[in-house]
Amino acid sequence: MGQDKGKYDFYIGLILAVSSSLFIGGSFILKKKGLLRLARKGSMRAGQGGHAYLKEWLWWAGLLSMGAGEVANFAAYAFAPATLVTPLGALSVLVSAILSSYFLNEKLNLHGKIGCLLSILGSTVMVIHAPQEEEIRSLSEMSVKLADPGFVLFATAVVIVSLILIFVVGPSHGQSNLLVYISICSVIGALSVSCVKGLGIAIKGLFAGEPILRNPLAWILLISLIVCVSTQINYLNRALDIFNTSLVTPIYYVFFTTSVLTCSAILFKEWLHMSANDMIGTLSGFATIIIGIFLLHAFKDVPFTLSSLPVSLRKDERIVNGNLSNNIYEHLNGNEESSLLCENEIQVNENTTSRRSANLASF
């Protein structure tokens, strides 16, 4: 019975994680459509300080869609392992890329299509090999996990590294090195996901009638989540403002997901319930998603399609052959013209000689 309930929770978490990616990916398209509609009307754009988008229903639809996606993502952590939920966040990037090619006329080149395919395959592999058992069912069990020496050491290391990056490395190298701000977001993100996981369990207990609000751990998790998320948003916005989005997005995904998987392995010990084949499959799926996201973002501005390669080769061949034939033709024409000039010169010289001989004879 418990095993069946665990599988039931796993599939609920999976559906919530996928639906979260669909809502969040679609929210970007709705917001963009609303902003483009305002631009066509001549309203002051958001980038120029305008707030006309607050009167656009498409923008509000995008905001509600993003809110629904975040709620679904929050709830997914209460049912499924973080090892599964966090990597599936890459699907929101995939959904956004596909929908933008249809509704925003943003071309998806061959690299992007291959990246989308790899992301889907990697996500499928991770779903197949993800752990289907969840050990923590209540906040009392969560408190035991948080008091584990391994996690205490990990959390202490995360806090120390974050403080060093924020107060020592950030002011001197944050404006020039992309990895500084992304590292801050990523290491703190590992703790934020742990807080989300604990709060998701607390909410499940609250609906089950447990006295969650009188448990101090629930409030500690909530305050920690607010601090972690605020710090993440702050430094992620700095990274996006300074560096290219096509670089920030894939690198942040890799760093953040790696940090979460490490934290999950230490805190929840979900990897202990996985066989060697499932571990290899999960890591392979994660690596495949990384490659797909990289292809989707790194080459998105390169105009390259499946049909362009052979056509360009044929054009190059025609150009080369055409230039060669033109050169040969010009060379032959040049020879013919030069020979004609020589013949004309000889003929003129002969005529001149004959006229001179005639004059001498008459004299």
C-alpha positions as CSV (number, residue, x, y, z in Angstrom):
1,M,0.0,0.0,0.0
2,G,2.8,2.4,0.9
3,Q,4.7,1.6,-2.3
4,D,1.6,2.2,-4.4
5,K,1.1,5.6,-2.6
6,G,4.7,6.5,-3.3
7,K,4.3,5.8,-7.0
8,Y,1.0,7.8,-6.9
9,D,2.8,10.8,-5.4
10,F,5.7,10.4,-7.9
11,Y,3.3,10.7,-10.9
12,I,1.5,13.6,-9.3
13,G,4.8,15.4,-8.8
14,L,5.8,14.6,-12.4
15,I,2.6,16.0,-13.8
16,L,2.9,19.1,-11.7
17,A,6.6,19.6,-12.8
18,V,5.7,19.3,-16.5
19,S,2.6,21.5,-16.2
20,S,4.8,24.1,-14.4
21,S,7.2,24.2,-17.4
22,L,4.2,24.5,-19.8
23,F,2.8,27.5,-17.8
24,I,6.1,29.2,-17.3
25,G,7.2,28.7,-20.9
26,G,3.9,30.0,-22.2
27,S,3.9,33.0,-19.9
28,F,6.9,34.5,-21.7
29,I,5.0,34.3,-25.0
30,L,1.9,35.9,-23.6
31,K,3.9,38.8,-22.0
32,K,5.9,39.3,-25.2
33,K,2.7,39.4,-27.3
34,G,1.2,42.0,-25.0
35,L,4.3,44.2,-25.1
36,L,4.4,43.9,-28.9
37,R,0.8,44.9,-29.2
38,L,1.5,48.0,-27.0
39,A,4.5,48.9,-29.2
40,R,2.3,48.8,-32.3
41,K,-0.2,51.1,-30.6
42,G,2.6,53.6,-29.9
43,S,2.5,53.3,-26.1
44,M,5.7,54.0,-24.1
45,R,7.6,50.7,-23.8
46,A,8.5,49.0,-20.6
47,G,12.2,49.4,-21.3
48,Q,11.7,53.1,-21.5
49,G,10.0,53.3,-18.1
50,G,6.4,53.0,-19.3
51,H,3.7,51.0,-17.4
52,A,1.0,50.8,-20.2
53,Y,1.4,47.0,-20.0
54,L,-0.7,47.1,-16.9
55,K,-3.7,47.8,-19.1
56,E,-3.0,45.0,-21.5
57,W,-4.9,41.8,-20.8
58,L,-2.3,39.6,-22.6
59,W,0.4,40.8,-20.2
60,W,-1.8,39.9,-17.2
61,A,-2.6,36.5,-18.8
62,G,1.2,35.9,-19.0
63,L,1.6,37.0,-15.3
64,L,-1.1,34.6,-14.2
65,S,0.3,31.8,-16.2
66,M,3.7,32.3,-14.6
67,G,2.1,32.4,-11.2
68,A,0.3,29.2,-11.9
69,G,3.6,27.6,-13.1
70,E,5.4,28.6,-9.9
71,V,2.6,27.3,-7.7
72,A,2.7,24.0,-9.6
73,N,6.5,23.8,-9.3
74,F,6.3,24.6,-5.6
75,A,3.7,21.8,-5.2
76,A,5.8,19.3,-7.2
77,Y,8.5,19.3,-4.6
78,A,6.0,18.0,-2.1
79,F,5.3,14.9,-4.1
80,A,8.4,14.1,-6.3
81,P,12.1,14.1,-5.6
82,A,14.1,17.2,-6.2
83,T,16.3,15.0,-8.4
84,L,13.4,14.9,-10.8
85,V,11.6,18.2,-10.4
86,T,14.6,20.6,-10.7
87,P,16.1,19.3,-14.0
88,L,12.6,19.3,-15.6
89,G,12.7,23.1,-15.2
90,A,14.6,23.1,-18.5
91,L,11.4,22.2,-20.3
92,S,10.2,25.8,-19.7
93,V,13.0,27.0,-21.9
94,L,12.1,24.4,-24.5
95,V,8.4,25.4,-24.5
96,S,9.3,29.1,-24.8
97,A,11.6,28.5,-27.8
98,I,9.0,26.3,-29.6
99,L,6.1,28.7,-29.0
100,S,8.1,31.8,-30.0
101,S,8.9,30.2,-33.4
102,Y,5.1,29.8,-34.0
103,F,3.6,32.9,-32.4
104,L,6.4,35.5,-32.4
105,N,7.9,34.6,-35.8
106,E,11.3,34.0,-34.1
107,K,13.1,31.5,-36.3
108,L,14.4,28.3,-34.7
109,N,17.5,27.2,-36.6
110,L,18.8,23.7,-36.9
111,H,20.9,23.9,-33.8
112,G,17.8,25.0,-31.8
113,K,15.7,22.1,-33.2
114,I,18.4,19.6,-32.3
115,G,18.7,21.2,-28.8
116,C,14.9,20.9,-28.3
117,L,15.0,17.2,-29.3
118,L,18.0,16.5,-27.0
119,S,16.2,18.3,-24.1
120,I,13.1,16.1,-24.6
121,L,15.2,12.9,-24.8
122,G,17.2,13.9,-21.7
123,S,14.1,14.7,-19.7
124,T,12.5,11.4,-20.7
125,V,15.6,9.5,-19.6
126,M,15.6,11.3,-16.3
127,V,12.0,10.5,-15.7
128,I,12.5,6.8,-16.4
129,H,15.5,6.6,-14.1
130,A,14.5,9.0,-11.3
131,P,13.9,7.6,-7.8
132,Q,10.3,6.8,-7.2
133,E,10.5,6.7,-3.4
134,E,10.2,9.7,-1.1
135,E,11.5,9.2,2.4
136,I,10.3,12.4,4.2
137,R,6.6,12.5,5.0
138,S,6.5,15.1,7.9
139,L,8.3,18.0,9.4
140,S,9.6,15.9,12.2
141,E,11.4,13.7,9.7
142,M,12.6,16.9,8.0
143,S,14.1,18.2,11.2
144,V,16.0,14.9,11.6
145,K,17.4,15.2,8.1
146,L,18.4,18.9,8.7
147,A,20.3,17.9,11.8
148,D,22.3,15.3,9.9
149,P,26.1,16.1,10.2
150,G,26.6,15.8,6.5
151,F,24.0,18.4,5.6
152,V,25.1,20.7,8.4
153,L,28.6,20.7,7.0
154,F,27.2,21.2,3.5
155,A,25.0,24.1,4.6
156,T,27.8,25.7,6.5
157,A,30.1,25.5,3.5
158,V,27.4,27.0,1.2
159,V,26.9,30.0,3.6
160,I,30.7,30.6,3.9
161,V,31.2,30.4,0.1
162,S,28.2,32.7,-0.6
163,L,29.5,35.3,1.9
164,I,32.9,35.2,0.3
165,L,31.5,35.6,-3.2
166,I,29.1,38.4,-2.1
167,F,31.5,40.6,0.0
168,V,35.0,39.7,-1.3
169,V,34.9,38.4,-4.9
170,G,31.7,40.1,-6.2
171,P,32.7,43.8,-5.7
172,S,36.1,43.3,-7.5
173,H,35.3,40.6,-10.2
174,G,31.5,40.5,-10.5
175,Q,31.4,43.1,-13.4
176,S,33.9,41.2,-15.5
177,N,33.5,37.5,-14.6
178,L,30.2,35.8,-15.5
179,L,30.7,32.9,-13.0
180,V,30.7,35.1,-9.9
181,Y,27.1,36.1,-9.8
182,I,25.9,32.8,-11.3
183,S,27.8,30.9,-8.6
184,I,26.1,33.0,-5.9
185,C,22.6,32.2,-7.3
186,S,23.4,28.6,-7.7
187,V,24.9,27.7,-4.3
188,I,22.1,29.6,-2.5
189,G,19.6,28.0,-4.9
190,A,20.4,24.6,-3.4
191,L,19.3,25.8,0.0
192,S,16.2,27.5,-1.4
193,V,15.0,24.3,-3.1
194,S,15.5,22.4,0.2
195,C,13.3,25.1,1.9
196,V,10.7,24.7,-0.8
197,K,10.8,20.9,-0.3
198,G,10.2,21.3,3.4
199,L,7.5,23.9,3.0
200,G,5.7,21.6,0.5
201,I,5.7,18.8,3.1
202,A,4.4,21.3,5.7
203,I,1.6,22.3,3.4
204,K,0.6,18.7,2.9
205,G,0.6,18.2,6.6
206,L,-1.5,21.4,7.1
207,F,-4.2,20.1,4.7
208,A,-4.1,16.8,6.6
209,G,-5.0,18.6,9.9
210,E,-1.5,18.6,11.5
211,P,-0.6,21.6,13.7
212,I,2.0,22.9,11.3
213,L,1.6,26.6,12.2
214,R,2.8,25.9,15.8
215,N,5.9,24.2,14.5
216,P,8.9,26.6,14.5
217,L,10.6,24.7,11.7
218,A,7.9,25.8,9.2
219,W,8.6,29.5,10.0
220,I,12.3,29.0,9.9
221,L,12.0,27.4,6.4
222,L,9.7,30.2,5.2
223,I,12.1,33.0,6.4
224,S,15.1,31.1,4.9
225,L,13.3,30.7,1.6
226,I,12.5,34.5,1.4
227,V,16.1,35.4,2.1
228,C,17.5,32.8,-0.4
229,V,15.1,33.7,-3.2
230,S,15.6,37.5,-2.7
231,T,19.4,37.0,-3.0
232,Q,19.0,34.8,-6.0
233,I,16.8,37.3,-7.8
234,N,19.1,40.2,-7.0
235,Y,22.3,38.6,-8.4
236,L,20.6,36.9,-11.3
237,N,19.3,40.2,-12.4
238,R,22.8,41.6,-12.1
239,A,24.1,38.8,-14.3
240,L,21.4,39.3,-16.9
241,D,22.0,43.1,-16.9
242,I,25.7,42.8,-17.5
243,F,26.2,39.7,-19.6
244,N,24.5,38.1,-22.7
245,T,21.4,36.2,-21.9
246,S,22.4,33.4,-24.3
247,L,25.4,32.7,-21.9
248,V,23.7,33.4,-18.6
249,T,20.7,31.0,-19.1
250,P,22.5,27.7,-20.0
251,I,25.4,28.3,-17.5
252,Y,23.0,29.2,-14.7
253,Y,20.9,26.1,-15.4
254,V,23.9,23.8,-15.3
255,F,25.3,25.4,-12.1
256,F,21.9,25.6,-10.3
257,T,20.8,22.1,-11.2
258,T,24.2,20.6,-10.2
259,S,24.0,22.4,-6.8
260,V,20.4,21.1,-6.2
261,L,21.3,17.6,-7.1
262,T,24.3,17.7,-4.7
263,C,22.1,19.1,-1.9
264,S,19.4,16.5,-2.6
265,A,22.0,13.7,-2.5
266,I,23.2,14.9,0.9
267,L,20.0,15.9,2.5
268,F,17.3,13.6,1.2
269,K,19.6,10.7,0.2
270,E,17.4,9.8,-2.7
271,W,20.4,8.3,-4.5
272,L,20.6,5.5,-1.9
273,H,17.4,4.0,-3.4
274,M,18.7,4.0,-6.9
275,S,20.6,1.2,-8.7
276,A,23.8,1.8,-10.6
277,N,21.8,1.7,-13.9
278,D,19.4,4.4,-12.6
279,M,22.3,6.6,-11.4
280,I,24.0,6.4,-14.8
281,G,20.7,7.0,-16.6
282,T,19.9,10.1,-14.5
283,L,23.4,11.6,-15.0
284,S,23.2,10.8,-18.7
285,G,19.8,12.4,-19.0
286,F,21.1,15.5,-17.2
287,A,24.1,15.7,-19.5
288,T,21.9,15.4,-22.5
289,I,19.7,18.3,-21.3
290,I,22.8,20.4,-20.8
291,I,23.9,19.8,-24.3
292,G,20.4,20.5,-25.6
293,I,20.1,23.8,-23.7
294,F,23.6,24.8,-24.9
295,L,22.7,24.2,-28.6
296,L,19.4,26.0,-28.1
297,H,21.0,29.2,-26.8
298,A,24.6,29.4,-28.0
299,F,23.7,29.3,-31.7
300,K,20.3,30.9,-31.7
301,D,21.4,33.9,-33.7
302,V,23.2,31.8,-36.4
303,P,21.0,31.5,-39.6
304,F,21.5,27.8,-40.2
305,T,18.8,25.4,-41.5
306,L,18.8,21.8,-42.8
307,S,18.3,23.0,-46.4
308,S,20.8,25.8,-46.4
309,L,23.9,23.6,-46.2
310,P,23.5,21.7,-49.5
311,V,22.1,24.7,-51.3
312,S,25.0,26.8,-50.3
313,L,27.4,24.1,-51.4
314,R,25.7,23.9,-54.8
315,K,25.8,27.7,-55.1
316,D,29.5,27.7,-54.2
317,E,30.1,25.0,-56.8
318,R,28.2,27.0,-59.4
319,I,30.0,30.1,-58.5
320,V,33.4,28.4,-58.7
321,N,32.5,26.7,-62.0
322,G,31.0,29.9,-63.3
323,N,34.1,32.0,-62.4
324,L,36.4,29.3,-63.9
325,S,34.4,29.2,-67.2
326,N,34.3,33.0,-67.3
327,N,38.1,33.2,-66.8
328,I,38.6,30.6,-69.6
329,Y,36.2,32.4,-71.9
330,E,37.9,35.7,-71.2
331,H,41.3,34.2,-71.7
332,L,40.2,32.7,-75.1
333,N,38.6,35.9,-76.1
334,G,41.7,37.8,-75.2
335,N,43.8,35.5,-77.3
336,E,41.5,35.8,-80.2
337,E,41.4,39.6,-79.9
338,S,45.1,39.8,-79.7
339,S,45.6,37.5,-82.7
340,L,43.1,39.7,-84.7
341,L,45.0,42.8,-83.6
342,C,48.2,41.2,-84.8
343,E,46.7,40.2,-88.1
344,N,45.3,43.8,-88.6
345,E,48.7,45.3,-87.8
346,I,50.4,42.9,-90.3
347,Q,47.8,43.8,-92.9
348,V,48.3,47.5,-92.3
349,N,52.0,47.1,-92.5
350,E,51.7,45.2,-95.8
351,N,49.4,47.9,-97.3
352,T,51.8,50.6,-96.2
353,T,54.7,48.8,-97.8
354,S,52.9,48.2,-101.0
355,R,51.9,51.9,-101.3
356,R,55.5,53.0,-100.7
357,S,56.7,50.6,-103.4
358,A,54.1,52.0,-105.8
359,N,55.1,55.5,-105.1
360,L,58.8,54.7,-105.7
361,A,57.9,53.0,-109.0
362,S,56.0,56.0,-110.3
363,F,58.7,58.3,-109.3
